[in-house]
């Protein structure tokens, strides 16, 4: 069920993840959708799907991913804070 996937908000509501494909080296990574949404929210970045790649990097070659698609596959990589305390620390740093 992948309908109306325009913003990360849609992924969060549907509890979907994001498959990010790198057109340069071919690397594919699955990122936790709700976590990605929260990461964008605290940075106040534009969560429109066409803009999301601007803030993501291929973990192999550091280029921006060329294709982002919603998926129900479990995340294959981790990023960002891994506890509430770490989330709070990031927010505190951003708000300074
Ligand atoms: Zn790459």
PDB file of the backbone (N, CA, C, O) and the ligand in Angstrom, with CONECT records:
HET     ZN  A 101       1
ATOM      1  N   UNK A   1       0.841  -1.191   0.000  1.00  0.00           N
ATOM      2  CA  UNK A   1       0.000   0.000   0.000  1.00  0.00           C
ATOM      3  C   UNK A   1       0.878   1.243   0.000  1.00  0.00           C
ATOM      4  O   UNK A   1       1.345   1.695   1.045  1.00  0.00           O
ATOM      5  N   UNK A   2       1.084   1.770  -1.161  1.00  0.00           N
ATOM      6  CA  UNK A   2       1.914   2.973  -1.263  1.00  0.00           C
ATOM      7  C   UNK A   2       1.152   4.034  -2.036  1.00  0.00           C
ATOM      8  O   UNK A   2       1.290   4.163  -3.252  1.00  0.00           O
ATOM      9  N   UNK A   3       0.353   4.784  -1.314  1.00  0.00           N
ATOM     10  CA  UNK A   3      -0.426   5.827  -1.964  1.00  0.00           C
ATOM     11  C   UNK A   3      -0.007   7.197  -1.433  1.00  0.00           C
ATOM     12  O   UNK A   3       0.369   7.326  -0.268  1.00  0.00           O
ATOM     13  N   UNK A   4      -0.071   8.192  -2.269  1.00  0.00           N
ATOM     14  CA  UNK A   4       0.168   9.558  -1.828  1.00  0.00           C
ATOM     15  C   UNK A   4       1.408   9.724  -0.962  1.00  0.00           C
ATOM     16  O   UNK A   4       1.331  10.118   0.202  1.00  0.00           O
ATOM     17  N   UNK A   5       2.498   9.426  -1.534  1.00  0.00           N
ATOM     18  CA  UNK A   5       3.748   9.521  -0.803  1.00  0.00           C
ATOM     19  C   UNK A   5       4.450  10.809  -1.219  1.00  0.00           C
ATOM     20  O   UNK A   5       5.335  10.815  -2.075  1.00  0.00           O
ATOM     21  N   UNK A   6       4.032  11.886  -0.592  1.00  0.00           N
ATOM     22  CA  UNK A   6       4.557  13.190  -0.979  1.00  0.00           C
ATOM     23  C   UNK A   6       5.516  13.787   0.033  1.00  0.00           C
ATOM     24  O   UNK A   6       6.430  14.539  -0.308  1.00  0.00           O
ATOM     25  N   UNK A   7       5.282  13.432   1.283  1.00  0.00           N
ATOM     26  CA  UNK A   7       6.106  13.989   2.350  1.00  0.00           C
ATOM     27  C   UNK A   7       6.502  12.888   3.330  1.00  0.00           C
ATOM     28  O   UNK A   7       5.873  11.831   3.381  1.00  0.00           O
ATOM     29  N   UNK A   8       7.543  13.148   4.100  1.00  0.00           N
ATOM     30  CA  UNK A   8       7.942  12.184   5.123  1.00  0.00           C
ATOM     31  C   UNK A   8       6.811  11.950   6.118  1.00  0.00           C
ATOM     32  O   UNK A   8       6.712  10.876   6.711  1.00  0.00           O
ATOM     33  N   UNK A   9       5.960  12.958   6.300  1.00  0.00           N
ATOM     34  CA  UNK A   9       4.814  12.819   7.207  1.00  0.00           C
ATOM     35  C   UNK A   9       3.954  11.613   6.821  1.00  0.00           C
ATOM     36  O   UNK A   9       3.450  10.888   7.678  1.00  0.00           O
ATOM     37  N   UNK A  10       3.798  11.415   5.481  1.00  0.00           N
ATOM     38  CA  UNK A  10       2.986  10.307   4.999  1.00  0.00           C
ATOM     39  C   UNK A  10       3.591   8.964   5.427  1.00  0.00           C
ATOM     40  O   UNK A  10       2.879   8.023   5.779  1.00  0.00           O
ATOM     41  N   UNK A  11       4.936   8.908   5.383  1.00  0.00           N
ATOM     42  CA  UNK A  11       5.633   7.690   5.793  1.00  0.00           C
ATOM     43  C   UNK A  11       5.447   7.429   7.274  1.00  0.00           C
ATOM     44  O   UNK A  11       5.260   6.292   7.709  1.00  0.00           O
ATOM     45  N   UNK A  12       5.503   8.499   8.029  1.00  0.00           N
ATOM     46  CA  UNK A  12       5.388   8.363   9.472  1.00  0.00           C
ATOM     47  C   UNK A  12       4.013   7.794   9.828  1.00  0.00           C
ATOM     48  O   UNK A  12       3.899   6.890  10.656  1.00  0.00           O
ATOM     49  N   UNK A  13       2.986   8.329   9.201  1.00  0.00           N
ATOM     50  CA  UNK A  13       1.631   7.880   9.486  1.00  0.00           C
ATOM     51  C   UNK A  13       1.435   6.420   9.081  1.00  0.00           C
ATOM     52  O   UNK A  13       0.722   5.668   9.746  1.00  0.00           O
ATOM     53  N   UNK A  14       2.076   6.033   7.983  1.00  0.00           N
ATOM     54  CA  UNK A  14       1.913   4.672   7.488  1.00  0.00           C
ATOM     55  C   UNK A  14       2.957   3.720   8.071  1.00  0.00           C
ATOM     56  O   UNK A  14       2.939   2.524   7.778  1.00  0.00           O
ATOM     57  N   UNK A  15       3.883   4.255   8.907  1.00  0.00           N
ATOM     58  CA  UNK A  15       4.987   3.460   9.456  1.00  0.00           C
ATOM     59  C   UNK A  15       5.771   2.745   8.363  1.00  0.00           C
ATOM     60  O   UNK A  15       6.087   1.561   8.480  1.00  0.00           O
ATOM     61  N   UNK A  16       6.077   3.475   7.309  1.00  0.00           N
ATOM     62  CA  UNK A  16       6.879   2.917   6.214  1.00  0.00           C
ATOM     63  C   UNK A  16       8.324   3.397   6.356  1.00  0.00           C
ATOM     64  O   UNK A  16       8.606   4.387   7.031  1.00  0.00           O
ATOM     65  N   UNK A  17       9.226   2.671   5.703  1.00  0.00           N
ATOM     66  CA  UNK A  17      10.616   3.082   5.671  1.00  0.00           C
ATOM     67  C   UNK A  17      10.961   3.616   4.285  1.00  0.00           C
ATOM     68  O   UNK A  17      10.142   3.571   3.367  1.00  0.00           O
ATOM     69  N   UNK A  18      12.172   4.115   4.151  1.00  0.00           N
ATOM     70  CA  UNK A  18      12.585   4.696   2.874  1.00  0.00           C
ATOM     71  C   UNK A  18      13.744   3.903   2.293  1.00  0.00           C
ATOM     72  O   UNK A  18      14.753   3.663   2.957  1.00  0.00           O
ATOM     73  N   UNK A  19      13.578   3.504   1.046  1.00  0.00           N
ATOM     74  CA  UNK A  19      14.671   2.859   0.335  1.00  0.00           C
ATOM     75  C   UNK A  19      15.396   3.932  -0.461  1.00  0.00           C
ATOM     76  O   UNK A  19      14.819   4.565  -1.344  1.00  0.00           O
ATOM     77  N   UNK A  20      16.654   4.125  -0.138  1.00  0.00           N
ATOM     78  CA  UNK A  20      17.454   5.142  -0.815  1.00  0.00           C
ATOM     79  C   UNK A  20      18.455   4.470  -1.742  1.00  0.00           C
ATOM     80  O   UNK A  20      19.269   3.657  -1.303  1.00  0.00           O
ATOM     81  N   UNK A  21      18.393   4.809  -3.022  1.00  0.00           N
ATOM     82  CA  UNK A  21      19.307   4.218  -3.994  1.00  0.00           C
ATOM     83  C   UNK A  21      20.267   5.266  -4.525  1.00  0.00           C
ATOM     84  O   UNK A  21      19.875   6.387  -4.850  1.00  0.00           O
ATOM     85  N   UNK A  22      21.520   4.885  -4.605  1.00  0.00           N
ATOM     86  CA  UNK A  22      22.545   5.791  -5.106  1.00  0.00           C
ATOM     87  C   UNK A  22      22.785   5.493  -6.586  1.00  0.00           C
ATOM     88  O   UNK A  22      23.146   4.374  -6.952  1.00  0.00           O
ATOM     89  N   UNK A  23      22.581   6.503  -7.431  1.00  0.00           N
ATOM     90  CA  UNK A  23      22.761   6.321  -8.862  1.00  0.00           C
ATOM     91  C   UNK A  23      24.216   6.316  -9.263  1.00  0.00           C
ATOM     92  O   UNK A  23      24.553   5.968 -10.395  1.00  0.00           O
ATOM     93  N   UNK A  24      25.088   6.703  -8.337  1.00  0.00           N
ATOM     94  CA  UNK A  24      26.512   6.768  -8.644  1.00  0.00           C
ATOM     95  C   UNK A  24      27.211   5.427  -8.449  1.00  0.00           C
ATOM     96  O   UNK A  24      27.890   4.931  -9.348  1.00  0.00           O
ATOM     97  N   UNK A  25      27.032   4.835  -7.239  1.00  0.00           N
ATOM     98  CA  UNK A  25      27.741   3.578  -6.958  1.00  0.00           C
ATOM     99  C   UNK A  25      26.805   2.389  -6.850  1.00  0.00           C
ATOM    100  O   UNK A  25      27.262   1.251  -6.747  1.00  0.00           O
ATOM    101  N   UNK A  26      25.485   2.638  -6.872  1.00  0.00           N
ATOM    102  CA  UNK A  26      24.544   1.537  -6.839  1.00  0.00           C
ATOM    103  C   UNK A  26      24.191   1.053  -5.445  1.00  0.00           C
ATOM    104  O   UNK A  26      23.423   0.102  -5.299  1.00  0.00           O
ATOM    105  N   UNK A  27      24.739   1.693  -4.413  1.00  0.00           N
ATOM    106  CA  UNK A  27      24.438   1.290  -3.047  1.00  0.00           C
ATOM    107  C   UNK A  27      22.959   1.540  -2.730  1.00  0.00           C
ATOM    108  O   UNK A  27      22.386   2.551  -3.137  1.00  0.00           O
ATOM    109  N   UNK A  28      22.356   0.604  -1.999  1.00  0.00           N
ATOM    110  CA  UNK A  28      20.970   0.745  -1.586  1.00  0.00           C
ATOM    111  C   UNK A  28      20.896   0.631  -0.067  1.00  0.00           C
ATOM    112  O   UNK A  28      21.435  -0.309   0.517  1.00  0.00           O
ATOM    113  N   UNK A  29      20.231   1.586   0.566  1.00  0.00           N
ATOM    114  CA  UNK A  29      20.060   1.536   2.009  1.00  0.00           C
ATOM    115  C   UNK A  29      18.605   1.754   2.378  1.00  0.00           C
ATOM    116  O   UNK A  29      17.909   2.545   1.740  1.00  0.00           O
ATOM    117  N   UNK A  30      18.140   1.050   3.413  1.00  0.00           N
ATOM    118  CA  UNK A  30      16.781   1.251   3.909  1.00  0.00           C
ATOM    119  C   UNK A  30      16.874   2.041   5.212  1.00  0.00           C
ATOM    120  O   UNK A  30      17.566   1.640   6.149  1.00  0.00           O
ATOM    121  N   UNK A  31      16.174   3.159   5.256  1.00  0.00           N
ATOM    122  CA  UNK A  31      16.221   4.044   6.420  1.00  0.00           C
ATOM    123  C   UNK A  31      14.858   4.055   7.108  1.00  0.00           C
ATOM    124  O   UNK A  31      13.820   4.068   6.445  1.00  0.00           O
ATOM    125  N   UNK A  32      14.868   4.051   8.414  1.00  0.00           N
ATOM    126  CA  UNK A  32      13.649   4.107   9.224  1.00  0.00           C
ATOM    127  C   UNK A  32      12.852   5.377   8.895  1.00  0.00           C
ATOM    128  O   UNK A  32      13.335   6.486   9.121  1.00  0.00           O
ATOM    129  N   UNK A  33      11.632   5.214   8.362  1.00  0.00           N
ATOM    130  CA  UNK A  33      10.842   6.352   7.910  1.00  0.00           C
ATOM    131  C   UNK A  33      10.433   7.313   9.013  1.00  0.00           C
ATOM    132  O   UNK A  33      10.694   8.512   8.907  1.00  0.00           O
ATOM    133  N   UNK A  34       9.789   6.810  10.085  1.00  0.00           N
ATOM    134  CA  UNK A  34       9.392   7.715  11.173  1.00  0.00           C
ATOM    135  C   UNK A  34      10.590   8.430  11.802  1.00  0.00           C
ATOM    136  O   UNK A  34      10.492   9.591  12.200  1.00  0.00           O
ATOM    137  N   UNK A  35      11.721   7.722  11.887  1.00  0.00           N
ATOM    138  CA  UNK A  35      12.910   8.347  12.469  1.00  0.00           C
ATOM    139  C   UNK A  35      13.439   9.447  11.547  1.00  0.00           C
ATOM    140  O   UNK A  35      13.876  10.503  12.005  1.00  0.00           O
ATOM    141  N   UNK A  36      13.392   9.179  10.249  1.00  0.00           N
ATOM    142  CA  UNK A  36      13.830  10.177   9.276  1.00  0.00           C
ATOM    143  C   UNK A  36      12.922  11.408   9.352  1.00  0.00           C
ATOM    144  O   UNK A  36      13.384  12.546   9.277  1.00  0.00           O
ATOM    145  N   UNK A  37      11.629  11.154   9.500  1.00  0.00           N
ATOM    146  CA  UNK A  37      10.680  12.266   9.635  1.00  0.00           C
ATOM    147  C   UNK A  37      11.059  13.133  10.849  1.00  0.00           C
ATOM    148  O   UNK A  37      11.106  14.360  10.769  1.00  0.00           O
ATOM    149  N   UNK A  38      11.326  12.459  11.966  1.00  0.00           N
ATOM    150  CA  UNK A  38      11.649  13.205  13.188  1.00  0.00           C
ATOM    151  C   UNK A  38      12.955  13.985  13.027  1.00  0.00           C
ATOM    152  O   UNK A  38      13.076  15.119  13.493  1.00  0.00           O
ATOM    153  N   UNK A  39      13.918  13.367  12.368  1.00  0.00           N
ATOM    154  CA  UNK A  39      15.214  14.013  12.128  1.00  0.00           C
ATOM    155  C   UNK A  39      15.019  15.301  11.317  1.00  0.00           C
ATOM    156  O   UNK A  39      15.625  16.331  11.613  1.00  0.00           O
ATOM    157  N   UNK A  40      14.165  15.223  10.291  1.00  0.00           N
ATOM    158  CA  UNK A  40      13.878  16.413   9.480  1.00  0.00           C
ATOM    159  C   UNK A  40      13.103  17.442  10.287  1.00  0.00           C
ATOM    160  O   UNK A  40      13.336  18.644  10.162  1.00  0.00           O
ATOM    161  N   UNK A  41      12.162  16.958  11.130  1.00  0.00           N
ATOM    162  CA  UNK A  41      11.343  17.876  11.919  1.00  0.00           C
ATOM    163  C   UNK A  41      12.202  18.704  12.873  1.00  0.00           C
ATOM    164  O   UNK A  41      12.005  19.914  12.980  1.00  0.00           O
ATOM    165  N   UNK A  42      13.149  18.076  13.564  1.00  0.00           N
ATOM    166  CA  UNK A  42      13.947  18.845  14.530  1.00  0.00           C
ATOM    167  C   UNK A  42      14.909  19.792  13.823  1.00  0.00           C
ATOM    168  O   UNK A  42      15.297  20.815  14.388  1.00  0.00           O
ATOM    169  N   UNK A  43      15.293  19.464  12.609  1.00  0.00           N
ATOM    170  CA  UNK A  43      16.156  20.387  11.850  1.00  0.00           C
ATOM    171  C   UNK A  43      15.355  21.453  11.110  1.00  0.00           C
ATOM    172  O   UNK A  43      15.910  22.405  10.562  1.00  0.00           O
ATOM    173  N   UNK A  44      14.033  21.267  11.109  1.00  0.00           N
ATOM    174  CA  UNK A  44      13.128  22.155  10.359  1.00  0.00           C
ATOM    175  C   UNK A  44      13.484  22.188   8.880  1.00  0.00           C
ATOM    176  O   UNK A  44      13.449  23.232   8.230  1.00  0.00           O
ATOM    177  N   UNK A  45      13.826  21.015   8.375  1.00  0.00           N
ATOM    178  CA  UNK A  45      14.098  20.891   6.941  1.00  0.00           C
ATOM    179  C   UNK A  45      12.787  20.610   6.223  1.00  0.00           C
ATOM    180  O   UNK A  45      11.822  20.137   6.824  1.00  0.00           O
ATOM    181  N   UNK A  46      12.767  20.907   4.934  1.00  0.00           N
ATOM    182  CA  UNK A  46      11.618  20.619   4.088  1.00  0.00           C
ATOM    183  C   UNK A  46      11.495  19.104   3.921  1.00  0.00           C
ATOM    184  O   UNK A  46      12.405  18.458   3.402  1.00  0.00           O
ATOM    185  N   UNK A  47      10.370  18.541   4.359  1.00  0.00           N
ATOM    186  CA  UNK A  47      10.173  17.090   4.312  1.00  0.00           C
ATOM    187  C   UNK A  47       9.437  16.639   3.060  1.00  0.00           C
ATOM    188  O   UNK A  47       8.950  15.510   2.996  1.00  0.00           O
ATOM    189  N   UNK A  48       9.353  17.525   2.053  1.00  0.00           N
ATOM    190  CA  UNK A  48       8.793  17.115   0.768  1.00  0.00           C
ATOM    191  C   UNK A  48       9.720  16.075   0.151  1.00  0.00           C
ATOM    192  O   UNK A  48      10.935  16.274   0.122  1.00  0.00           O
ATOM    193  N   UNK A  49       9.172  14.976  -0.341  1.00  0.00           N
ATOM    194  CA  UNK A  49      10.029  13.877  -0.790  1.00  0.00           C
ATOM    195  C   UNK A  49      11.049  14.285  -1.847  1.00  0.00           C
ATOM    196  O   UNK A  49      12.153  13.741  -1.889  1.00  0.00           O
ATOM    197  N   UNK A  50      10.684  15.244  -2.703  1.00  0.00           N
ATOM    198  CA  UNK A  50      11.634  15.658  -3.730  1.00  0.00           C
ATOM    199  C   UNK A  50      12.815  16.426  -3.142  1.00  0.00           C
ATOM    200  O   UNK A  50      13.838  16.589  -3.807  1.00  0.00           O
ATOM    201  N   UNK A  51      12.682  16.904  -1.887  1.00  0.00           N
ATOM    202  CA  UNK A  51      13.766  17.670  -1.249  1.00  0.00           C
ATOM    203  C   UNK A  51      14.567  16.823  -0.271  1.00  0.00           C
ATOM    204  O   UNK A  51      15.661  17.206   0.143  1.00  0.00           O
ATOM    205  N   UNK A  52      14.021  15.679   0.093  1.00  0.00           N
ATOM    206  CA  UNK A  52      14.637  14.878   1.146  1.00  0.00           C
ATOM    207  C   UNK A  52      16.055  14.427   0.782  1.00  0.00           C
ATOM    208  O   UNK A  52      16.946  14.404   1.632  1.00  0.00           O
ATOM    209  N   UNK A  53      16.251  14.073  -0.481  1.00  0.00           N
ATOM    210  CA  UNK A  53      17.565  13.580  -0.907  1.00  0.00           C
ATOM    211  C   UNK A  53      18.665  14.621  -0.705  1.00  0.00           C
ATOM    212  O   UNK A  53      19.834  14.268  -0.545  1.00  0.00           O
ATOM    213  N   UNK A  54      18.292  15.909  -0.711  1.00  0.00           N
ATOM    214  CA  UNK A  54      19.283  16.964  -0.513  1.00  0.00           C
ATOM    215  C   UNK A  54      19.996  16.838   0.828  1.00  0.00           C
ATOM    216  O   UNK A  54      21.127  17.297   0.988  1.00  0.00           O
ATOM    217  N   UNK A  55      19.319  16.210   1.792  1.00  0.00           N
ATOM    218  CA  UNK A  55      19.886  16.099   3.139  1.00  0.00           C
ATOM    219  C   UNK A  55      20.394  14.700   3.448  1.00  0.00           C
ATOM    220  O   UNK A  55      20.813  14.408   4.567  1.00  0.00           O
ATOM    221  N   UNK A  56      20.348  13.835   2.431  1.00  0.00           N
ATOM    222  CA  UNK A  56      20.842  12.472   2.639  1.00  0.00           C
ATOM    223  C   UNK A  56      22.092  12.245   1.810  1.00  0.00           C
ATOM    224  O   UNK A  56      22.301  12.869   0.770  1.00  0.00           O
ATOM    225  N   UNK A  57      22.929  11.315   2.313  1.00  0.00           N
ATOM    226  CA  UNK A  57      24.169  11.000   1.599  1.00  0.00           C
ATOM    227  C   UNK A  57      24.324   9.498   1.504  1.00  0.00           C
ATOM    228  O   UNK A  57      23.980   8.766   2.432  1.00  0.00           O
ATOM    229  N   UNK A  58      24.834   9.051   0.395  1.00  0.00           N
ATOM    230  CA  UNK A  58      25.180   7.647   0.250  1.00  0.00           C
ATOM    231  C   UNK A  58      26.278   7.321   1.258  1.00  0.00           C
ATOM    232  O   UNK A  58      27.253   8.062   1.376  1.00  0.00           O
ATOM    233  N   UNK A  59      26.121   6.203   1.991  1.00  0.00           N
ATOM    234  CA  UNK A  59      27.111   5.881   3.018  1.00  0.00           C
ATOM    235  C   UNK A  59      28.405   5.353   2.408  1.00  0.00           C
ATOM    236  O   UNK A  59      29.405   5.208   3.111  1.00  0.00           O
ATOM    237  N   UNK A  60      28.396   5.069   1.125  1.00  0.00           N
ATOM    238  CA  UNK A  60      29.592   4.555   0.461  1.00  0.00           C
ATOM    239  C   UNK A  60      30.356   5.674  -0.249  1.00  0.00           C
ATOM    240  O   UNK A  60      31.548   5.864  -0.006  1.00  0.00           O
ATOM    241  N   UNK A  61      29.670   6.418  -1.128  1.00  0.00           N
ATOM    242  CA  UNK A  61      30.392   7.399  -1.951  1.00  0.00           C
ATOM    243  C   UNK A  61      30.049   8.853  -1.608  1.00  0.00           C
ATOM    244  O   UNK A  61      30.596   9.780  -2.204  1.00  0.00           O
ATOM    245  N   UNK A  62      29.141   9.047  -0.643  1.00  0.00           N
ATOM    246  CA  UNK A  62      28.799  10.386  -0.140  1.00  0.00           C
ATOM    247  C   UNK A  62      27.991  11.249  -1.106  1.00  0.00           C
ATOM    248  O   UNK A  62      27.754  12.424  -0.826  1.00  0.00           O
ATOM    249  N   UNK A  63      27.567  10.694  -2.227  1.00  0.00           N
ATOM    250  CA  UNK A  63      26.696  11.477  -3.117  1.00  0.00           C
ATOM    251  C   UNK A  63      25.270  11.447  -2.576  1.00  0.00           C
ATOM    252  O   UNK A  63      24.941  10.632  -1.714  1.00  0.00           O
ATOM    253  N   UNK A  64      24.438  12.334  -3.083  1.00  0.00           N
ATOM    254  CA  UNK A  64      23.026  12.303  -2.704  1.00  0.00           C
ATOM    255  C   UNK A  64      22.349  11.126  -3.399  1.00  0.00           C
ATOM    256  O   UNK A  64      22.653  10.828  -4.554  1.00  0.00           O
ATOM    257  N   UNK A  65      21.435  10.458  -2.701  1.00  0.00           N
ATOM    258  CA  UNK A  65      20.708   9.366  -3.359  1.00  0.00           C
ATOM    259  C   UNK A  65      19.879   9.908  -4.524  1.00  0.00           C
ATOM    260  O   UNK A  65      19.391  11.037  -4.473  1.00  0.00           O
ATOM    261  N   UNK A  66      19.728   9.113  -5.550  1.00  0.00           N
ATOM    262  CA  UNK A  66      19.001   9.567  -6.733  1.00  0.00           C
ATOM    263  C   UNK A  66      17.566   9.063  -6.739  1.00  0.00           C
ATOM    264  O   UNK A  66      16.726   9.577  -7.478  1.00  0.00           O
ATOM    265  N   UNK A  67      17.283   8.056  -5.913  1.00  0.00           N
ATOM    266  CA  UNK A  67      15.930   7.516  -5.888  1.00  0.00           C
ATOM    267  C   UNK A  67      15.517   7.172  -4.470  1.00  0.00           C
ATOM    268  O   UNK A  67      16.211   6.434  -3.770  1.00  0.00           O
ATOM    269  N   UNK A  68      14.380   7.712  -4.053  1.00  0.00           N
ATOM    270  CA  UNK A  68      13.823   7.404  -2.739  1.00  0.00           C
ATOM    271  C   UNK A  68      12.446   6.800  -2.937  1.00  0.00           C
ATOM    272  O   UNK A  68      11.577   7.405  -3.565  1.00  0.00           O
ATOM    273  N   UNK A  69      12.252   5.605  -2.398  1.00  0.00           N
ATOM    274  CA  UNK A  69      10.941   4.983  -2.524  1.00  0.00           C
ATOM    275  C   UNK A  69      10.514   4.410  -1.175  1.00  0.00           C
ATOM    276  O   UNK A  69      11.353   3.934  -0.410  1.00  0.00           O
ATOM    277  N   UNK A  70       9.211   4.454  -0.881  1.00  0.00           N
ATOM    278  CA  UNK A  70       8.722   3.890   0.366  1.00  0.00           C
ATOM    279  C   UNK A  70       8.788   2.369   0.333  1.00  0.00           C
ATOM    280  O   UNK A  70       8.586   1.757  -0.716  1.00  0.00           O
ATOM    281  N   UNK A  71       9.066   1.769   1.464  1.00  0.00           N
ATOM    282  CA  UNK A  71       9.149   0.313   1.533  1.00  0.00           C
ATOM    283  C   UNK A  71       8.733  -0.170   2.915  1.00  0.00           C
ATOM    284  O   UNK A  71       8.819   0.570   3.895  1.00  0.00           O
ATOM    285  N   UNK A  72       8.283  -1.414   2.983  1.00  0.00           N
ATOM    286  CA  UNK A  72       7.965  -2.008   4.281  1.00  0.00           C
ATOM    287  C   UNK A  72       9.120  -2.855   4.792  1.00  0.00           C
ATOM    288  O   UNK A  72       9.039  -3.445   5.869  1.00  0.00           O
ATOM    289  N   UNK A  73      10.192  -2.910   4.015  1.00  0.00           N
ATOM    290  CA  UNK A  73      11.385  -3.652   4.436  1.00  0.00           C
ATOM    291  C   UNK A  73      12.014  -2.990   5.662  1.00  0.00           C
ATOM    292  O   UNK A  73      12.005  -1.764   5.781  1.00  0.00           O
ATOM    293  N   UNK A  74      12.554  -3.792   6.565  1.00  0.00           N
ATOM    294  CA  UNK A  74      13.184  -3.257   7.768  1.00  0.00           C
ATOM    295  C   UNK A  74      14.429  -2.452   7.423  1.00  0.00           C
ATOM    296  O   UNK A  74      15.098  -2.746   6.433  1.00  0.00           O
ATOM    297  N   UNK A  75      14.749  -1.436   8.230  1.00  0.00           N
ATOM    298  CA  UNK A  75      15.932  -0.609   7.967  1.00  0.00           C
ATOM    299  C   UNK A  75      17.205  -1.447   7.895  1.00  0.00           C
ATOM    300  O   UNK A  75      17.378  -2.394   8.662  1.00  0.00           O
ATOM    301  N   UNK A  76      18.087  -1.093   6.973  1.00  0.00           N
ATOM    302  CA  UNK A  76      19.353  -1.814   6.825  1.00  0.00           C
ATOM    303  C   UNK A  76      20.508  -0.997   7.378  1.00  0.00           C
ATOM    304  O   UNK A  76      21.649  -1.458   7.405  1.00  0.00           O
ATOM    305  N   UNK A  77      20.206   0.214   7.818  1.00  0.00           N
ATOM    306  CA  UNK A  77      21.267   1.074   8.338  1.00  0.00           C
ATOM    307  C   UNK A  77      20.685   1.959   9.435  1.00  0.00           C
ATOM    308  O   UNK A  77      19.476   2.183   9.499  1.00  0.00           O
ATOM    309  N   UNK A  78      21.555   2.446  10.280  1.00  0.00           N
ATOM    310  CA  UNK A  78      21.093   3.320  11.351  1.00  0.00           C
ATOM    311  C   UNK A  78      21.725   4.693  11.186  1.00  0.00           C
ATOM    312  O   UNK A  78      22.783   4.830  10.572  1.00  0.00           O
ATOM    313  N   UNK A  79      21.081   5.689  11.727  1.00  0.00           N
ATOM    314  CA  UNK A  79      21.621   7.040  11.672  1.00  0.00           C
ATOM    315  C   UNK A  79      21.080   7.805  12.863  1.00  0.00           C
ATOM    316  O   UNK A  79      20.102   7.396  13.488  1.00  0.00           O
ATOM    317  N   UNK A  80      21.717   8.905  13.166  1.00  0.00           N
ATOM    318  CA  UNK A  80      21.176   9.834  14.156  1.00  0.00           C
ATOM    319  C   UNK A  80      21.072   9.262  15.559  1.00  0.00           C
ATOM    320  O   UNK A  80      21.698   8.252  15.882  1.00  0.00           O
ATOM    321  N   UNK A  81      20.260   9.930  16.401  1.00  0.00           N
ATOM    322  CA  UNK A  81      20.153   9.582  17.819  1.00  0.00           C
ATOM    323  C   UNK A  81      19.574   8.179  18.012  1.00  0.00           C
ATOM    324  O   UNK A  81      18.725   7.747  17.233  1.00  0.00           O
ATOM    325  N   UNK A  82      20.031   7.466  19.048  1.00  0.00           N
ATOM    326  CA  UNK A  82      19.475   6.139  19.294  1.00  0.00           C
ATOM    327  C   UNK A  82      18.816   6.043  20.669  1.00  0.00           C
ATOM    328  O   UNK A  82      18.521   4.942  21.135  1.00  0.00           O
ATOM    329  N   UNK A  83      18.582   7.191  21.326  1.00  0.00           N
ATOM    330  CA  UNK A  83      17.820   7.182  22.575  1.00  0.00           C
ATOM    331  C   UNK A  83      17.147   8.546  22.727  1.00  0.00           C
ATOM    332  O   UNK A  83      17.521   9.512  22.063  1.00  0.00           O
ATOM    333  N   UNK A  84      16.153   8.609  23.610  1.00  0.00           N
ATOM    334  CA  UNK A  84      15.479   9.891  23.842  1.00  0.00           C
ATOM    335  C   UNK A  84      16.464  10.948  24.324  1.00  0.00           C
ATOM    336  O   UNK A  84      16.371  12.114  23.940  1.00  0.00           O
ATOM    337  N   UNK A  85      17.416  10.533  25.172  1.00  0.00           N
ATOM    338  CA  UNK A  85      18.409  11.487  25.696  1.00  0.00           C
ATOM    339  C   UNK A  85      19.227  12.082  24.554  1.00  0.00           C
ATOM    340  O   UNK A  85      19.533  13.274  24.549  1.00  0.00           O
ATOM    341  N   UNK A  86      19.577  11.229  23.582  1.00  0.00           N
ATOM    342  CA  UNK A  86      20.354  11.731  22.448  1.00  0.00           C
ATOM    343  C   UNK A  86      19.525  12.675  21.579  1.00  0.00           C
ATOM    344  O   UNK A  86      20.030  13.679  21.077  1.00  0.00           O
ATOM    345  N   UNK A  87      18.238  12.337  21.407  1.00  0.00           N
ATOM    346  CA  UNK A  87      17.356  13.247  20.651  1.00  0.00           C
ATOM    347  C   UNK A  87      17.328  14.612  21.325  1.00  0.00           C
ATOM    348  O   UNK A  87      17.447  15.646  20.667  1.00  0.00           O
ATOM    349  N   UNK A  88      17.168  14.601  22.638  1.00  0.00           N
ATOM    350  CA  UNK A  88      17.094  15.872  23.378  1.00  0.00           C
ATOM    351  C   UNK A  88      18.386  16.657  23.240  1.00  0.00           C
ATOM    352  O   UNK A  88      18.375  17.882  23.120  1.00  0.00           O
ATOM    353  N   UNK A  89      19.500  15.936  23.260  1.00  0.00           N
ATOM    354  CA  UNK A  89      20.799  16.602  23.127  1.00  0.00           C
ATOM    355  C   UNK A  89      20.929  17.267  21.758  1.00  0.00           C
ATOM    356  O   UNK A  89      21.445  18.379  21.650  1.00  0.00           O
ATOM    357  N   UNK A  90      20.459  16.582  20.712  1.00  0.00           N
ATOM    358  CA  UNK A  90      20.532  17.157  19.367  1.00  0.00           C
ATOM    359  C   UNK A  90      19.647  18.396  19.280  1.00  0.00           C
ATOM    360  O   UNK A  90      20.058  19.422  18.738  1.00  0.00           O
ATOM    361  N   UNK A  91      18.431  18.296  19.814  1.00  0.00           N
ATOM    362  CA  UNK A  91      17.513  19.438  19.783  1.00  0.00           C
ATOM    363  C   UNK A  91      18.116  20.617  20.536  1.00  0.00           C
ATOM    364  O   UNK A  91      18.052  21.751  20.064  1.00  0.00           O
ATOM    365  N   UNK A  92      18.701  20.359  21.701  1.00  0.00           N
ATOM    366  CA  UNK A  92      19.300  21.432  22.494  1.00  0.00           C
ATOM    367  C   UNK A  92      20.421  22.114  21.712  1.00  0.00           C
ATOM    368  O   UNK A  92      20.578  23.334  21.763  1.00  0.00           O
ATOM    369  N   UNK A  93      21.199  21.302  20.987  1.00  0.00           N
ATOM    370  CA  UNK A  93      22.315  21.844  20.211  1.00  0.00           C
ATOM    371  C   UNK A  93      21.790  22.711  19.066  1.00  0.00           C
ATOM    372  O   UNK A  93      22.342  23.770  18.767  1.00  0.00           O
ATOM    373  N   UNK A  94      20.709  22.239  18.428  1.00  0.00           N
ATOM    374  CA  UNK A  94      20.140  22.969  17.294  1.00  0.00           C
ATOM    375  C   UNK A  94      19.509  24.288  17.715  1.00  0.00           C
ATOM    376  O   UNK A  94      19.510  25.260  16.959  1.00  0.00           O
ATOM    377  N   UNK A  95      18.971  24.310  18.931  1.00  0.00           N
ATOM    378  CA  UNK A  95      18.243  25.509  19.362  1.00  0.00           C
ATOM    379  C   UNK A  95      19.145  26.595  19.928  1.00  0.00           C
ATOM    380  O   UNK A  95      18.688  27.702  20.212  1.00  0.00           O
ATOM    381  N   UNK A  96      20.417  26.281  20.090  1.00  0.00           N
ATOM    382  CA  UNK A  96      21.313  27.276  20.663  1.00  0.00           C
ATOM    383  C   UNK A  96      21.528  28.451  19.743  1.00  0.00           C
ATOM    384  O   UNK A  96      22.263  29.377  20.085  1.00  0.00           O
TER     385      UNK A  96
HETATM  386 ZN    ZN A 101      26.975   5.825  -3.622  1.00  0.00          ZN
END
